[in-house]
C-alpha cells in the first residue's frame, strides 16, 4: 500500500486474528466468508481428556490399524526427544520421528519427507506443523497440554488432519481438568462444540470474545476492553467510523437518540427453529435485526433470508417489520410505543424538541383520531384501519410525524 496506493490486497485466512476480524466487522476492511467444505470432507471428532497413557496408546493403535499416521504435538523443544522415547516404550509397534523448528534444515526436511512418504507412523513435533501441511494419510492428532494453546492455534493444529474423505480424530489432552483456568476451559469447550465443517469464522468470533479485539491503531493483536465492555466499545467505534465516512463524503450524520425505545405491540415476533435450525445463525440474525436502520437494509436482509432459507414465516415478517417500526420510533425520539385494542399509544422523550403548539393543533384538527392524556401519552385511534402487522403501525406513525412537521427527529 505504501508503494502503490491503488493496489488491492486480498487476505486469506482460516481464523483471522481478533484485531483483523474486528476491523472487518466494523467495516474498515471488507469481509467475505467461505463456508463450503471440500467434497467428501468429514467432520473431525474432537475429544478433551486428562492425559493418560492408555488413551494415547489406543488412539495411535486405532490409526495404525487403518494404515494411517499420527501427529503428536509437544511444544517443548527441551523435552521433545524424551517424550518421543516415552512413546516408543508405550507403542513399540509404531515408527516414531521427531521434528521441531530448531533442527538443521536438512534434518528437518529428511524427517518430514519420511513422514510424507509413510516411512514414519507418528511424528512428534512442535507447532511447526500447524500450517502448510497437507498429508491425507494423517488422520489422528494428539495435542499434549492443549490448555496452553490459543483457540485459533488449536483450530489450525486440528486442521492438519481430516484432509481426505476419511474420518479424523483430534485428542486435546490436559494435565488436570480441575485446575484449568476459565479461559483455557472455555477455549477447549468451544473447539469441542464447533465440530461442524466450515466453522472457522464462528470460531474466530469466539476467539475475539475471549481475547478481546486488540488495539485498533497499535500493534496489539488482541486484548480486553475491561473498562467499557466489548459491545459498547464496538458500538462507539462503529459510530465513529460511520461519522468519519459521512464527513469525507460531504454528508452530515443525523443526530441519533441516546435512549432506547420500548415497544409492546402484541405481534408474534421470533425466529422459529423450524425455519432456521442453527442456534448461532438465529443469534446472528437477531443481532442484524437490532442494527437495522431503514427499510433498504431490511429489504437486503429479507432477500438474504429468502435466498438461504426460503419464504419468511409470519413471525419473522412481523419481527423484521417490528424492527423497522422501532427504528422509526427512535429517529422520532419516541420513548414508549404500545399497541392494543386498536389504539397506538406513544410517549415522546422529554428531551425531544417537539413543537407543542403544532402538536395540539394537529390533535384539534384530527376529529378525535389523536388524543393527549394528562400524563403526556399520545393516543392514536386506529379502529378504522386494518392493522395486521407492524408495517401498518409504521404507516400511521409516519402520517402523524408528517402532520407535525417531523421536527421530532432533532434532539435538544
C-alpha positions in Angstrom: 0.0 0.0 0.0 2.9 2.4 0.7 4.5 1.7 -2.7 1.2 1.7 -4.8 -1.9 3.1 -3.1 -4.2 1.8 -5.8 -3.2 -1.8 -5.3 -5.9 -4.2 -4.0 -4.9 -6.5 -1.1 -6.7 -9.9 -0.5 -6.0 -11.7 2.8 -6.9 -15.4 3.0 -7.2 -16.9 6.5 -9.0 -19.8 8.2 -9.1 -18.0 11.5 -8.4 -14.2 11.4 -6.7 -12.8 14.5 -9.1 -10.8 16.7 -8.0 -7.3 15.5 -8.2 -8.2 11.8 -11.7 -9.8 12.3 -12.9 -6.8 14.4 -11.7 -4.3 11.7 -13.7 -6.3 9.1 -16.8 -6.4 11.3 -16.6 -2.6 11.7 -16.3 -2.0 8.0 -12.7 -0.9 8.0 -11.9 -3.9 5.9 -14.3 -5.8 3.6 -15.1 -9.4 4.6 -16.2 -12.4 2.6 -16.8 -15.8 4.3 -16.4 -19.1 2.5 -18.1 -21.9 4.4 -18.4 -24.6 1.7 -16.1 -27.6 2.6 -14.3 -29.6 0.0 -16.1 -32.6 -1.5 -16.4 -35.7 0.8 -14.7 -33.9 3.7 -15.9 -35.3 7.1 -16.2 -33.6 10.5 -13.2 -34.1 12.8 -14.2 -35.8 16.0 -12.7 -33.8 18.9 -12.1 -35.2 22.4 -11.0 -33.3 25.5 -9.5 -35.6 28.2 -6.9 -35.8 31.0 -3.6 -37.2 29.8 -3.5 -41.0 30.2 -1.1 -43.4 28.6 -3.9 -45.8 27.7 -5.7 -43.1 25.7 -2.6 -42.2 23.8 -1.8 -45.9 23.0 -5.4 -46.7 22.0 -5.6 -43.6 19.7 -2.3 -44.4 18.0 -3.0 -48.1 17.5 -6.5 -47.3 16.1 -5.0 -45.1 13.5 -2.2 -47.6 12.7 -4.9 -50.3 12.4 -6.3 -48.5 9.4 -2.8 -47.8 8.0 -2.9 -44.2 8.8 -0.4 -41.8 10.5 -0.5 -39.6 13.7 0.7 -36.1 14.6 1.8 -35.9 18.3 2.2 -32.3 19.4 4.5 -31.5 22.2 5.5 -27.8 22.2 8.7 -28.0 24.3 11.9 -28.5 22.3 13.9 -29.2 25.5 11.9 -32.3 26.3 10.6 -33.4 22.9 13.1 -36.2 22.4 12.3 -37.6 25.9 8.6 -37.6 25.0 9.4 -39.4 21.8 11.3 -42.0 23.7 8.3 -42.4 26.1 6.1 -43.0 23.1 8.5 -45.7 21.7 8.2 -47.5 25.0 4.4 -47.0 25.1 3.7 -48.0 21.5 6.6 -50.2 20.3 4.6 -51.1 17.2 4.9 -47.5 15.8 7.8 -46.0 13.9 8.3 -42.6 15.5 10.1 -39.5 14.3 10.8 -36.0 15.8 10.6 -32.6 14.1 11.0 -29.1 15.5 12.0 -25.6 14.3 15.5 -25.7 15.9 16.7 -28.7 13.9 19.0 -28.2 11.0 17.1 -27.6 7.8 18.4 -30.8 6.2 17.5 -32.9 9.2 14.0 -31.4 9.4 13.4 -31.9 5.7 14.5 -35.5 5.9 12.1 -36.2 8.8 9.2 -34.5 7.0 10.0 -36.4 3.8 9.9 -39.7 5.8 6.5 -38.8 7.3 5.0 -37.7 4.0 6.1 -40.9 2.3 4.9 -43.1 5.1 8.2 -44.2 6.5 7.2 -42.7 9.9 4.0 -43.6 11.6 4.0 -41.0 14.4 5.5 -37.5 14.0 6.3 -35.9 17.4 6.6 -32.2 16.7 6.1 -28.7 18.0 3.6 -26.3 16.4 5.9 -26.0 13.4 3.3 -28.3 11.6 0.3 -26.0 12.3 0.2 -24.6 8.7 1.2 -25.5 5.2 1.0 -29.3 5.5 -1.4 -31.4 3.6 -1.0 -35.1 4.4 -4.2 -37.0 3.6 -3.0 -40.2 5.3 -2.5 -38.5 8.7 -5.9 -38.5 10.4 -5.2 -38.5 14.1 -3.7 -35.7 16.1 -2.8 -35.8 19.8 -2.1 -32.4 21.4 -0.4 -32.6 24.7 -1.1 -29.8 27.2 -3.8 -28.4 24.9 -4.8 -25.9 27.6 -1.6 -24.0 26.9 -2.6 -23.2 23.3 -4.7 -20.4 21.9 -8.1 -21.2 20.3 -7.0 -20.3 16.8 -3.8 -22.2 17.2 -5.7 -25.3 18.3 -8.0 -24.9 15.3 -5.1 -24.7 13.0 -3.4 -27.8 14.5 -6.7 -29.7 14.3 -6.8 -28.8 10.7 -3.7 -30.9 9.9 -5.9 -34.0 10.0 -9.1 -34.8 8.2 -7.8 -33.6 4.8 -9.3 -36.5 2.9 -12.6 -38.4 2.8 -11.5 -40.5 5.9 -12.8 -39.7 9.4 -10.2 -37.9 11.5 -9.8 -37.6 15.3 -8.3 -34.9 17.5 -7.4 -35.6 21.1 -6.9 -32.5 23.3 -5.0 -33.8 26.4 -4.7 -31.7 29.6 -2.8 -32.4 32.9 -5.7 -31.8 35.3 -9.1 -30.6 34.1 -10.0 -29.4 37.6 -7.1 -26.9 37.6 -7.8 -25.3 34.2 -8.3 -21.6 34.1 -11.6 -20.2 33.0 -10.3 -19.0 29.6 -8.5 -22.3 28.9 -11.6 -24.3 29.8 -13.7 -22.1 27.5 -11.3 -22.4 24.6 -11.4 -26.2 24.8 -15.2 -26.3 25.2 -15.6 -24.0 22.1 -13.3 -26.1 20.0 -15.1 -29.3 21.0 -18.5 -27.8 20.4 -17.7 -26.3 17.0 -17.2 -29.6 15.2 -19.1 -28.7 12.0 -17.4 -28.2 8.7 -16.6 -24.6 7.8 -16.8 -23.2 11.3 -13.5 -21.1 11.1 -15.4 -17.8 11.1 -17.6 -18.7 14.1 -14.5 -19.9 15.9 -12.7 -16.7 15.2 -15.7 -14.7 16.7 -15.4 -16.8 19.8 -11.7 -16.2 20.0 -12.3 -12.4 19.7 -14.8 -12.5 22.5 -12.3 -14.5 24.7 -9.2 -12.5 23.9 -10.6 -9.1 23.0 -10.3 -7.1 19.8 -6.8 -5.7 20.3 -5.5 -2.2 19.7 -7.0 -0.6 16.6 -4.1 1.8 15.9 -1.3 0.0 17.7 0.5 -3.3 17.3 -1.5 -5.4 19.9 -3.5 -8.1 18.0 -5.7 -9.0 21.0 -6.6 -7.6 24.3 -9.5 -7.0 26.7 -11.6 -3.8 26.9 -12.4 -4.2 30.6 -13.4 -0.6 31.3 -16.3 -0.2 28.9 -17.1 -3.8 27.8 -16.7 -5.2 24.3 -20.2 -4.5 23.0 -20.1 -0.8 24.0 -16.6 -0.4 22.6 -17.7 -1.9 19.3 -20.7 0.4 19.1 -18.7 3.5 19.9 -16.0 2.6 17.4 -18.6 1.7 14.7 -20.4 5.1 15.2 -17.1 6.9 14.9 -16.2 5.2 11.7 -19.6 6.0 10.2 -19.3 9.6 11.2 -15.8 9.9 9.6 -17.0 8.3 6.4 -20.0 10.6 6.0 -17.8 13.6 6.7 -15.4 12.5 3.9 -18.4 12.1 1.6 -19.6 15.5 2.4 -22.7 14.3 4.2 -24.0 15.2 7.6 -24.8 12.4 10.1 -28.2 12.8 11.7 -28.2 13.1 15.4 -29.1 9.7 16.9 -31.2 9.5 20.1 -29.2 8.4 23.1 -32.2 6.5 24.6 -33.7 3.1 23.8 -37.3 2.7 22.7 -39.6 0.3 24.5 -42.2 -1.5 22.3 -45.2 -3.5 23.3 -47.0 -4.4 20.1 -48.6 -7.8 20.7 -47.5 -9.4 17.4 -45.7 -12.8 17.3 -42.0 -11.9 16.7 -39.4 -14.6 16.8 -37.4 -16.9 14.5 -38.8 -20.4 14.6 -36.2 -23.2 14.8 -38.2 -25.0 12.0 -37.2 -22.0 9.7 -33.6 -21.5 11.0 -32.4 -24.7 12.8 -29.0 -23.4 13.9 -29.0 -21.5 17.2 -25.9 -19.5 16.2 -27.5 -18.4 13.0 -30.6 -17.3 14.9 -28.5 -15.2 17.3 -26.6 -13.5 14.4 -30.0 -12.7 12.8 -31.3 -11.1 15.9 -28.1 -9.0 16.1 -28.6 -7.9 12.5 -32.2 -7.1 13.2 -31.4 -4.9 16.2 -28.9 -2.9 14.0 -31.4 -2.2 11.2 -31.6 1.5 10.3 -34.1 1.7 7.5 -36.3 -0.2 5.0 -33.4 -0.5 2.5 -31.3 -2.5 5.0 -34.4 -4.6 5.9 -35.1 -5.4 2.3 -31.5 -6.6 1.8 -31.8 -8.8 4.9 -35.1 -10.2 3.7 -33.6 -11.1 0.3 -30.7 -12.8 2.1 -33.0 -14.9 4.2 -35.3 -15.9 1.4 -32.3 -16.9 -0.7 -30.9 -19.1 2.0 -34.0 -20.4 3.9 -37.0 -19.7 1.7 -40.1 -17.6 2.2 -40.3 -15.9 5.6 -42.9 -17.2 8.0 -45.3 -14.7 9.5 -43.4 -14.5 12.8 -40.2 -13.5 11.0 -42.1 -11.0 8.8 -43.5 -9.3 11.9 -40.1 -9.3 13.5 -38.5 -7.5 10.6 -41.3 -5.0 10.3 -41.2 -4.5 14.1 -37.5 -3.6 13.9 -38.3 -1.1 11.1 -41.0 0.4 13.3 -38.5 0.6 16.1 -36.0 2.5 14.0 -38.8 5.0 13.1 -39.6 5.4 16.8 -36.0 6.0 17.7 -35.5 8.6 15.0 -38.6 10.4 16.1 -37.4 10.4 19.7 -40.3 8.2 20.9 -39.6 6.6 24.3 -42.5 4.2 24.5 -44.9 2.6 22.0 -47.8 0.4 22.9 -50.5 -1.1 20.6 -53.6 -2.7 22.0 -57.4 -2.5 21.4 -57.0 -0.8 18.1 -55.0 2.0 19.7 -51.4 3.1 19.3 -50.1 4.8 22.4 -46.8 6.7 22.2 -44.8 8.9 24.5 -42.0 11.3 23.3 -38.8 11.6 25.3 -38.7 14.8 27.4 -35.6 16.0 25.6 -37.2 16.0 22.1 -37.6 19.4 20.7 -41.3 19.0 19.8 -43.5 21.9 18.9 -46.2 21.5 21.4 -48.3 24.2 19.8 -48.1 22.4 16.4 -48.9 19.0 18.1 -52.0 20.5 19.8 -53.1 22.0 16.5 -52.8 18.6 14.8 -54.8 16.9 17.6 -57.5 19.5 17.4 -57.9 19.0 13.7 -57.8 15.2 13.8 -61.6 14.7 14.5 -60.8 12.6 17.5 -58.2 10.4 16.0 -55.4 11.8 18.1 -55.7 12.5 21.8 -53.2 13.6 24.5 -53.6 12.3 28.1 -52.7 14.2 31.2 -49.5 12.1 31.6 -48.3 13.1 28.1 -49.3 9.9 26.4 -50.4 10.5 22.8 -53.2 8.1 21.7 -53.8 7.3 18.1 -57.1 5.7 17.2 -56.7 3.0 14.6 -60.1 1.4 14.8 -60.8 2.5 11.2 -57.5 1.0 10.0 -56.8 -2.7 9.4 -53.7 -3.5 11.4 -52.3 -6.9 10.5 -48.6 -6.3 11.2 -46.1 -3.6 12.5 -45.9 -2.3 8.9 -49.4 -0.8 9.3 -48.3 0.9 12.5 -45.3 2.4 10.7 -47.6 3.9 8.1 -49.8 5.5 10.8 -46.8 6.8 12.7 -45.3 8.4 9.5 -48.7 10.1 8.9 -48.5 11.7 12.4 -44.9 12.8 12.0 -45.7 14.3 8.7 -48.6 16.2 10.2 -46.5 17.8 12.9 -43.6 18.6 10.6 -41.3 15.7 11.7 -39.5 18.1 14.0 -39.2 15.3 16.5 -36.1 13.8 14.9 -34.0 16.6 16.3 -32.9 16.4 19.9 -32.0 19.3 22.2 
